[in-house]
Amino acid sequence: MTFPSWLSQLCRGLSRPIRRTTQPIWGSLYRSLVQSSQRRNPEFSSFAVRTNTCGELRSSHLGQEVTLCGWIQYRRQNTFLVLRDFHGLVQVVIPQDESAASVRKILCEAPVESVVQVSGTVISRPAGQENPKMPTGEIEIKVKTAELLNACKKLPFEIKDFMKKTEALRLQYRYLDLRSFQMQYNLRLRSQMVMKMREYLCNLHGFVDIETPTLFKRTPGGAKEFLVPSREPGKFYSLPQSPQQFKQLLMVGGLDRYFQVARCYRDEGSRPDRQPEFTQIDIEMSFVDQTGIQSLIEGLLQYSWPNDKDPVVVPFPTVTFTEALATYGTDKPDTRFGMKIIDISDVFRNTEIGFLQDALSKPHGTVKAICIPEGAKYLKRKDIESIRKFAADHFNQEILPVFLNANRNWNSPVASFIMESQRLELMRLMDTQEEDVVLLTAGEHNKACSLLGKLRLECADLLETRGMVLRDPTLFSFLWVVDFPLFLPKEENPRELESAHHPFTAPHPSDIHLLYTEPKKARSQHYDLVLNGNEIGGGSIRIHNAELQRYILATLLKEDVKMLSHLLQALDYGAPPHGGIALGLDRLICLVTGSPSIRDVIAFPKSFRGHDLMSNAPDSIPSEELKPYHIRVSWPTDSKAERAH
Amino acid sequence: MTFPSWLSQLCRGLSRPIRRTTQPIWGSLYRSLVQSSQRRNPEFSSFAVRTNTCGELRSSHLGQEVTLCGWIQYRRQNTFLVLRDFHGLVQVVIPQDESAASVRKILCEAPVESVVQVSGTVISRPAGQENPKMPTGEIEIKVKTAELLNACKKLPFEIKDFMKKTEALRLQYRYLDLRSFQMQYNLRLRSQMVMKMREYLCNLHGFVDIETPTLFKRTPGGAKEFLVPSREPGKFYSLPQSPQQFKQLLMVGGLDRYFQVARCYRDEGSRPDRQPEFTQIDIEMSFVDQTGIQSLIEGLLQYSWPNDKDPVVVPFPTVTFTEALATYGTDKPDTRFGMKIIDISDVFRNTEIGFLQDALSKPHGTVKAICIPEGAKYLKRKDIESIRKFAADHFNQEILPVFLNANRNWNSPVASFIMESQRLELMRLMDTQEEDVVLLTAGEHNKACSLLGKLRLECADLLETRGMVLRDPTLFSFLWVVDFPLFLPKEENPRELESAHHPFTAPHPSDIHLLYTEPKKARSQHYDLVLNGNEIGGGSIRIHNAELQRYILATLLKEDVKMLSHLLQALDYGAPPHGGIALGLDRLICLVTGSPSIRDVIAFPKSFRGHDLMSNAPDSIPSEELKPYHIRVSWPTDSKAERAH
């Protein structure tokens, strides 16, 4: 279901006879999250003044005296109202007889979204007025007593219009937004999934849940770390980007199997769909290899996967970084659909087309292509033009569209230079049909692949906009990407190296000798977990040998090892071989719930500028409160003027 | 067991025949934490290169081929070594035959605390060499292959001396300290107990685990909050002391039942046994009263209580704040022992003793006493003197010791003025025996109680130092303290009021009228949970009425309501009645494990000065890294000189 359709339907309320409603959706929330798991249902009304939740009442409750608490969702002609709680909706009959005047007054006068408590009897709805689409649709409540627990003031907008408002408004009134089905569903699914992960790790596999500090020391090269001034002049804590050092030190400390649902911090300024604080499922274990961690995570996801989704199939497929780049043009391929990149260099070894000739004559020169299924049918001429423009603007590359149906060769200036034999060979290699379009480019391997990787995703979006069902929305396609390079050339100085991931990543066992000869070529024991084209986790086997760690840090990376002396020392004192992984929880839940943004799976997210729009954080601080921390604000010259206003 | 005795025993190693060892302790760790719970044992060797843990092997494994990984705990005469992992110890026989020379070399040369992997067969120990005190004491490992996984460098100190070193050294080499049984036990118990709490809240009672932000806005009067500079000039986040506002907003958002194992922050400078970051079990629910929260917590502790302790008995007793002060002189009474404060004013209505006469003639004037059981036997003359000095120095109060055995009235200058009838009445009221000592004081009720409350604890410690068993070390004595005052006079200006706890606490239903007449007398719906004299939790029913909340904030407390406008607005839009509690997890685990300090139940604690002694945090930051945050260090004048060195 979609968010707006649910809320507008919910707010349209339930009339007699009831048309299409979203009740089944509310009803399915707990069926899917709780009831179909193998545990007994939680007692949702324990310790509370209510006897039951609104959403749980059924014909089996007929005749029971119940006390309910909830929000007035809707009232119709002062004859009944619909009461809502997190569990669902129930219909309450407003008594019409004179003796119940006070109850009637309360229920008729309380504004919508007010909180009331009602006590009464569960009765059958009159024959013909049942609502089979509503879980509580066979019953209603005959009220005896009612109490207004809290009246709702006039809302700043109609709740039913709420979803049409901007996200900024939703964030400003987050406490109202949280009442929506979608936010309730997202947060409850998140809680359930994390709980199952804990059961799997802690109860089934002996992992120890250990909290690590967030007030820590600056890490080498740790830009993007928030600072926290201490009361010692000039001394600052840093909020770490991950518990990396601590998890390794726990392994040195013999904890054997650690996990934590860890709060992490990253100050990237304004970035859409990133949060300054985020959560990762952080895992580390001793005496393990890459396969061990992969099996652990496959089991973890399988065990914790929501019951209302198709089960996770394990093991997940694995590709190497090199394969991923060659086949999908990215290290996080969306494997829900094909359109793989195919090397067609051999087809054009003897071509007369100039730019292909040029490309093939250079080192690493290749001709690559992807096949757009039914592209001739779905893509418009202007699509092809914008694709070619994109390639030229962003990659300085030429794209040659090849229409396999010879009648439709618009925009293929060199089409006449492609011989029939080449066309047939192309069709064979790429397994194409007549209505398909091949997008062809030539150039250096990595560049050509990156371009086609982007176009593959662009075209998939285009095809879906035009009505093709390319990616099954119920499909969750996991993929391991392995054998990453250990180092990358530094952007600012390509002759120096930097860690592709982090400096504690162990080299691939077959490549250790390369560290001393051609470190650029060494592969690592890093692995990424990809879901539907999104990186949702990454980890590695770590270096446990102090000498190797020192060599990499000091000699290859030219880092100041003093800042890591505690870690190097720890490796010297009997560090076991160990490895781990971290899953990005916000992103994972976002994908599982099909949410448009990670902000939809976080109770109180920051805006993309890092603001809390509800409370207005960050905020100004009186300068006397800065004194204990021995800091002063350095006002930028241009903002002094602003401040004076 | 105590930490030093365990570690020294462990390090003394296992000789044949084995004397007293600590093996039963290692063995009991998992029996108590895991095996006796009603779940199946975790698979501790899943996904790992080992087949078994060292500590799990028994006669039932005889003949099995196993692969073990662990640390060399001890080696004896190159004939066997003892291998350790988190699970326990096992004896490994070093092969003596020539064909196994390489295995022999590895096992004989690796320094103690090196990490090795061995494969071999589980065999019986030779007859007469079994160790019944050691869980693995019937078997040993006949090794086939061995691999040195990581050699341990010479440690900076002998492990066996480690515990004799200062706590600073333990914190500096925390990764070695974590290998100790006690730290393993504490951290694993903590993990298990939190896991069970989650099961109780999430699986049994439908609570939703929701993460709330830690980068938040300054709260009114929020000194003690760490600041986090943002990239906007002059704007700061604050690290909140608790998720108080968020948990209430979640209730407004209809989440109904929230919990979180929440990281909280408090900058109190240097305080012994406090941490700048700490953890609380944070709970809030809607449509609940005080009794509901209390039952919830009693059930929570009962469910999560470790199996190796006596079960928790519920319900917990309750005293009012007033009773607690009158009976124990404190709002967090240690109810493991008696020595209650008794009001004996009536005995002395007609006394000739001057200071008693004086006291009783004043308003709120009382005579109070506690009875020290067998005090005449256990306390020395100098003890009584130092007690009197303490009372004079800290409370400006006189203490009159009364020895009930008339022969021993040393140091009771006014004893002769106590008539026999008064002595008998005193004995009746205080239920004393002949060897007891009564400590008597006179003065204003609260002051007299506070003093005797302190002396009660002092004397209990004294008696225990002298050998009396006053407090059963296996006893966990929970107590609810309720009916706290809602407000207290401000320390700096006693005519103004401040919240006794926080401004969101609801008044006692019977006292709402007092808010408008005598607010000082109003009681609150706050409750504290006390365990063995330590406050381990506190909570309240919250104000859900915006008007009442505004009145308290603006009119009574004179706070700037603008900073809380989002919360006040939220209360206006249909906030349900709600309440909650927070348990201090570090303190609770500290008490459960009998640890001397909360630092012993935290993996990487800060020193009492807030330093991480392992990594040296907080640390200096290059000034260019401060620039993005628009802050500068204000060096205090005296430290400029220091800095220049």
Interface residues (C-beta under 8 A of the other chain):
Chain A: R39 P42 E43 F44 S46 F47 A48 V49 R50 C69 W71 R84 D85 F86 E113 S114 V115 Q117 L149 N150 A151 C152 K153 L155 Y173 R174 Y175 L176 D177 L178 R179 M183 Q184 L187 R188 R190 S191 Q192 V194 M195 R198 C202 N203 L204 H205 G206 F207 V208 D209 I210 E211 T212 P213 T214 L215 F216 K217 R218 A223 F226 L227 V228 P229 S230 R231 E232 P233 G234 K235 F236 Y237 S238 L239 Q245 F246 L249 L250 V252 G253 G254 L255 D256 R257 R263 Y265 D267 G269 P276 E277 T279 M285 S286 F287 V288 D289 G292 I293 S295 L296 H544 N545 A546 H566 A570 L571 D572 Y573 G574 A575 P576 P577 I602 A603 F604 K606 G610 D612 M614 S615 N616 A617 P618 D619 S620 I621 E625 L626 K627 Y629 H630 I631 R632 V633 S634 W635 P636 S639 R643
Chain B: R39 P42 E43 F44 S46 F47 A48 V49 R50 C69 W71 R84 D85 F86 E113 S114 V115 Q117 L149 N150 A151 C152 K153 L155 Y173 R174 Y175 L176 D177 L178 R179 M183 Q184 L187 R188 R190 S191 Q192 V194 M195 R198 C202 N203 L204 H205 G206 V208 D209 I210 E211 T212 P213 T214 L215 F216 K217 R218 A223 F226 L227 V228 P229 S230 R231 E232 P233 G234 K235 F236 Y237 S238 L239 Q245 F246 L249 L250 V252 G253 G254 L255 D256 R257 R263 Y265 D267 G269 P276 E277 T279 M285 S286 F287 V288 D289 G292 I293 S295 L296 H544 N545 A546 H566 A570 L571 D572 Y573 G574 A575 P576 P577 I602 A603 F604 K606 G610 D612 M614 S615 N616 A617 P618 D619 S620 I621 E625 L626 K627 Y629 H630 I631 R632 V633 S634 W635 P636 S639 R643
